[in-house]
Each structure stands twice: as C-alpha cells, then as structure tokens.
Amino acid sequence: MSALVTGGTRGIGHAIVEEFARFGAAVYTCSRNKKELDECLEDWKHKGFRVAGSVCDLSIRTQRDKLMEAVSIYFDGKINILVNNAGTSRLKQATDYTAEDFSLIMGTNFEASYHLCQLAHPFLKAAGSGSIVFISSVGGLMSVPSASLYAASKGAMNQVTKNLACEWAKDNIRVNAVAPWIIETSLI
Ligand SMILES: NC(=O)c1ccc[n+]([C@@H]2O[C@H](COP(=O)([O-])OP(=O)(O)OC[C@H]3O[C@@H](n4cnc5c(N)ncnc54)[C@H](OP(=O)(O)O)[C@@H]3O)[C@@H](O)[C@H]2O)c1
C-alpha cells in the first residue's frame, strides 16, 4: 500500500505514519518545519520504515500542487491512501476572529484537504482501490467553546466526506472521516 499522510511529524499524524509503516505500507508525509521533518525521516529510516517526505505549507495552493506532483512521481502514479491530517486552530470568541484567522483555519483545515482530494483523485483511481480519511473533530459535530472557525472547518469536512463518498464510490474510492475528542498533542 502507498499512503500520503499530511502533517506526519507530530501528534496524530506521526502516529498514523508509524502505524501504516508497521503494517508494511510505503508512506509519504509533509510538514512546514524542515529540521523536524528531517529528524523524523532519519528516525523512521533507523526503525526500518519506508517513509519519505518533503516540506510543504498546505495553506498555499501552489505548494499543494508541487506536493502532489512529488508524491505521484514517488509512488509511480498510484496512491492507495490519502490521510488529510494536518490541521490548525486558534481559540477566540467569534467577535474577535480576523480575516487572517479565517483564511488560515479554513485554508489549512478545509480548503487544503478538499484540494488534496481533487489532486489525488486520478492517482487513487489508478490504484484500483483508494481510501481517503479526513481527520475531523468532535468540534465539527457539537459546540466547543471559542472554536467556531475550527468547528466550521471540520463541519465542512464532515459534509464533504459524504459527498465524495457518494461521488467517488464508482471509482472504488472509499471516503471516511474520523472525529477524535481531545488528544494531548502540540495542537492543544
Ligand atoms: N489534538 C486533538 O485534541 C485533536 C482533536 C480532534 C481533531 N484533531 C485533528 O487532528 C489533526 C492532527 O492534530 P494534532 O493534534 O496531531 O496536531 P499537531 O500535534 O499540532 O500536529 C500537526 C501536524 O500538522 C503539520 N502542519 C500544521 N499546519 C501545516 C501546514 N500548513 N502545512 C503542512 N503541515 C502542517 C505540523 O507540522 P508543521 O507545524 O511543521 O507544519 C504537524 O506535523 C488535525 O487536523 C486536528 O484538527 C486533533
């Protein structure tokens, strides 16, 4: 199996990369911090895991294009699994959120995930059996204090999971979302 897991250098994404690698999958990941990414790649190499990666700021569209180009070349045009894991949050009252907060949270959590699904679609289809997993949140299902923008990004993700699951079933691509409650990571 070949898998792209975004944001694999810390937290939930890091655990997903290692779990996939232990099952024998070849994994590709990305993050913004090159030093941290290089340290993770070195560590995974010592553990005997097949993990590659590159720096990408997923909130920037052109960087997402470049990432998928690199991943499709690395996996020879076929990707079995896409995990849209990378995410961010800023806790504020709704009255205090700025336009920049809106772009960052919606751009990183929702727009980037949606766009990666579009970019990955031909490669998931070519694999013959594809799977997309969105890492959503309980915050996208119920009201969590001071997290209205984060909630909106995850709520949109939950809805799109249903749409893409129906649209892409014909291409043998399953689409699911996982909604964790609080996990102790660098995000919180
Ligand atoms: N922790 C929780 O309680 C919790 C609960 C429910 C859902 N979730 C969701 O689970 C996912 C992972 O969260 P986490 O708690 O594991 O977070 P985390 O510990 O902060 O790790 C986030 C990972 O994503 C990367 N990342 C963040 N922004 C990025 C960007 N713009 N471009 C590329 N990579 C980026 C980070 O690396 P760089 O910073 O170097 O880019 C890091 O590898 C998120 O979608 C989050 O919303 C978390």
The ligand as an SDF file (V2000), in Angstrom:
LIG
                    3D

 48 52  0  0  0  0  0  0  0  0999 V2000
   -5.2500   17.0180   19.3250 N   0  0  0  0  0  0  0  0  0  0  0  0
   -6.5460   16.9850   19.4110 C   0  0  0  0  0  0  0  0  0  0  0  0
   -7.1210   17.0600   20.5120 O   0  0  0  0  0  0  0  0  0  0  0  0
   -7.3970   16.8190   18.1860 C   0  0  0  0  0  0  0  0  0  0  0  0
   -8.7620   16.5250   18.3550 C   0  0  0  0  0  0  0  0  0  0  0  0
   -9.5620   16.3720   17.2400 C   0  0  0  0  0  0  0  0  0  0  0  0
   -9.0240   16.5030   15.9870 C   0  0  0  0  0  0  0  0  0  0  0  0
   -7.7000   16.7960   15.8290 N   0  0  0  0  0  0  0  0  0  0  0  0
   -7.2020   16.9600   14.4790 C   0  0  0  0  0  0  0  0  0  0  0  0
   -6.1400   16.0350   14.2600 O   0  0  0  0  0  0  0  0  0  0  0  0
   -5.2470   16.5630   13.2860 C   0  0  0  0  0  0  0  0  0  0  0  0
   -3.8320   16.4920   13.8260 C   0  0  0  0  0  0  0  0  0  0  0  0
   -3.7690   17.2620   15.0130 O   0  0  0  0  0  0  0  0  0  0  0  0
   -2.6220   17.0990   16.0930 P   0  0  0  0  0  0  0  0  0  0  0  0
   -3.2570   17.3320   17.4060 O   0  0  0  0  0  0  0  0  0  0  0  0
   -1.8530   15.8580   15.8580 O   0  0  0  0  0  0  0  0  0  0  0  0
   -1.7400   18.4120   15.7140 O   0  0  0  0  0  0  0  0  0  0  0  0
   -0.1960   18.7580   15.9410 P   0  0  0  0  0  0  0  0  0  0  0  0
    0.3990   17.9530   17.0460 O   0  0  0  0  0  0  0  0  0  0  0  0
   -0.1420   20.2530   16.0250 O   0  0  0  0  0  0  0  0  0  0  0  0
    0.4940   18.2960   14.5550 O   0  0  0  0  0  0  0  0  0  0  0  0
    0.0940   18.9140   13.3820 C   0  0  0  0  0  0  0  0  0  0  0  0
    0.9340   18.4050   12.2300 C   0  0  0  0  0  0  0  0  0  0  0  0
    0.4850   19.0490   11.0370 O   0  0  0  0  0  0  0  0  0  0  0  0
    1.5640   19.8270   10.4670 C   0  0  0  0  0  0  0  0  0  0  0  0
    1.0010   21.0440    9.9010 N   0  0  0  0  0  0  0  0  0  0  0  0
    0.2680   22.0110   10.5220 C   0  0  0  0  0  0  0  0  0  0  0  0
   -0.0360   23.0060    9.6700 N   0  0  0  0  0  0  0  0  0  0  0  0
    0.5090   22.6560    8.4640 C   0  0  0  0  0  0  0  0  0  0  0  0
    0.5580   23.2720    7.1950 C   0  0  0  0  0  0  0  0  0  0  0  0
    0.0080   24.4800    6.9650 N   0  0  0  0  0  0  0  0  0  0  0  0
    1.1960   22.6530    6.1980 N   0  0  0  0  0  0  0  0  0  0  0  0
    1.7820   21.4380    6.3980 C   0  0  0  0  0  0  0  0  0  0  0  0
    1.7780   20.7980    7.5800 N   0  0  0  0  0  0  0  0  0  0  0  0
    1.1550   21.4080    8.6020 C   0  0  0  0  0  0  0  0  0  0  0  0
    2.5170   20.0720   11.6360 C   0  0  0  0  0  0  0  0  0  0  0  0
    3.8640   20.3220   11.2150 O   0  0  0  0  0  0  0  0  0  0  0  0
    4.4180   21.8590   10.9820 P   0  0  0  0  0  0  0  0  0  0  0  0
    3.8920   22.6860   12.1110 O   0  0  0  0  0  0  0  0  0  0  0  0
    5.9110   21.7240   10.9490 O   0  0  0  0  0  0  0  0  0  0  0  0
    3.8670   22.2730    9.6570 O   0  0  0  0  0  0  0  0  0  0  0  0
    2.4080   18.7440   12.3760 C   0  0  0  0  0  0  0  0  0  0  0  0
    3.1810   17.7420   11.7300 O   0  0  0  0  0  0  0  0  0  0  0  0
   -5.7240   17.9910   12.9980 C   0  0  0  0  0  0  0  0  0  0  0  0
   -6.4860   18.0260   11.8190 O   0  0  0  0  0  0  0  0  0  0  0  0
   -6.5950   18.3250   14.1940 C   0  0  0  0  0  0  0  0  0  0  0  0
   -7.5670   19.2940   13.8900 O   0  0  0  0  0  0  0  0  0  0  0  0
   -6.8870   16.9630   16.8980 C   0  0  0  0  0  0  0  0  0  0  0  0
  1  2  1  0
  2  3  2  0
  2  4  1  0
  4  5  1  0
  4 48  2  0
  5  6  2  0
  6  7  1  0
  7  8  2  0
  8  9  1  0
  8 48  1  0
  9 10  1  0
  9 46  1  0
 10 11  1  0
 11 12  1  0
 11 44  1  0
 12 13  1  0
 13 14  1  0
 14 15  2  0
 14 16  1  0
 14 17  1  0
 17 18  1  0
 18 19  2  0
 18 20  1  0
 18 21  1  0
 21 22  1  0
 22 23  1  0
 23 24  1  0
 23 42  1  0
 24 25  1  0
 25 26  1  0
 25 36  1  0
 26 27  1  0
 26 35  1  0
 27 28  2  0
 28 29  1  0
 29 30  1  0
 29 35  2  0
 30 31  1  0
 30 32  2  0
 32 33  1  0
 33 34  2  0
 34 35  1  0
 36 37  1  0
 36 42  1  0
 37 38  1  0
 38 39  2  0
 38 40  1  0
 38 41  1  0
 42 43  1  0
 44 45  1  0
 44 46  1  0
 46 47  1  0
M  CHG  2   8   1  16  -1
M  END
$$$$
